[in-house]
Amino acid sequence: MDLVIRNASLPDGRHGIDIAINNGRIAEVAPALQAKGAREIDAEGDLVAPPFVDAHFHMDATLSYGLPRVNQSGTLLEGIALWGELKPQLTQEALVERALQYCDWAVARGLLAIRSHVDVCDDRLLAVEALLDVKRRVAPYLDLQLVAFPQDGVLRSPTALTNLKRAIAMGVDVVGGIPHFERTMADGAESVRVLCEFAAEKGLRVDMHCDESDDPLSRHIETLAYHTQRLGLQGRVAGSHLTSMHSMDNYYVSKLLPLIREAGVAAIANPLINITLQGRHDTYPKRRGMTRVPEMLAHGIDVAFGHDCVMDPWYSLGSGDMLEVAHMGLHVAQMTGQDAMRACFKAVTETPAKILGLDGYGLQPGCHADLVLLGAGDPVEAIRLRAARTLVLRRGQVVAESPRAAARLVLPGRPQQVDFRLSRRAGLAMKNA
Ligand code: FE2
């Protein structure tokens, strides 16, 4: 074997597991493997997980913080205005440079697959070209999936539909949309029909910014589920944000959730961004504005958490850390039960991998040896500590390393080292399993 990782804990609660890796793939996963590795790593009981996956991001805008100026109010509207000011000044070189830098951050955080929307409303399709170039360049270490995103509305902006089709022809993977931003509810519904039919014709996946508002009557998710089912697109469609569902009437939602489930439409919430951008017209009480995550999970709907923005016109924080995303999602959705907390870890790993349709993702023999060793004993501890990614493997090769979170104390009569892992305490790891 090229590599054997000894004594790992796994996200499903197993402990004391060895993982043998050969030719970039997982060969065996079992306790006390006989196989010897050319290299051996002792996980010391820490968690080994498949890599983090971000189902919703905007790589054309990332790390542009301060260009051409900073968003002073921190609101969505100033963010959109700022993006409008920045767009004409974008150059391909600068876009590529920022995206590559973000991918460096991602790899260091164990984030090895990202679905990024790319704005197609600039007739030059500069960002599309830049991100297709980035996709090729990062392919050895990161899966970048691109969504053709008509930020200004596919019907509202005169050239958006043509540009979206051009972007797909150039190699963009997924059909995007933004129905709640079209001029009328009817136009929004029409945009969903047009885009779903185009995706069905081309055999593509769909991921729309859908109902990203506090308007309880923004119900484009219903239309998205309808056309998904009508066109046989089950399992290939995602609704991103779905924040209006937070404010919808409970009776209507009781009809809506089974329809989403029946259509096999997945949901992608973006907790960091939803909690900061939604509810801005409220005084008090202020709505949280994140979609109904636990209720959708209870209905068997796949729900992923996305990062959405990092250091861009809409959000001045973030560092590519999907554990920070899961941490915020857990709090906003009040998912503090034991199973619910583990579901939040799944929402930044397995579930987005399924939504992206990633091949060979997971911990079973035969899967790619893409793995993250975390400075935590289980998924809940990983979220609590936003644990260090002590080792990140891509196809069995180490691509990033970080020191474990620890501190040295200088206090008389107290230990010199502080280790924040309670999983070290005998028995706790078993309980958390
Ligand atoms: Fe977005």
Residues whose N, C-alpha, C, O or C-beta is under 5 A from the ligand:
A	BS01	FE2	D308
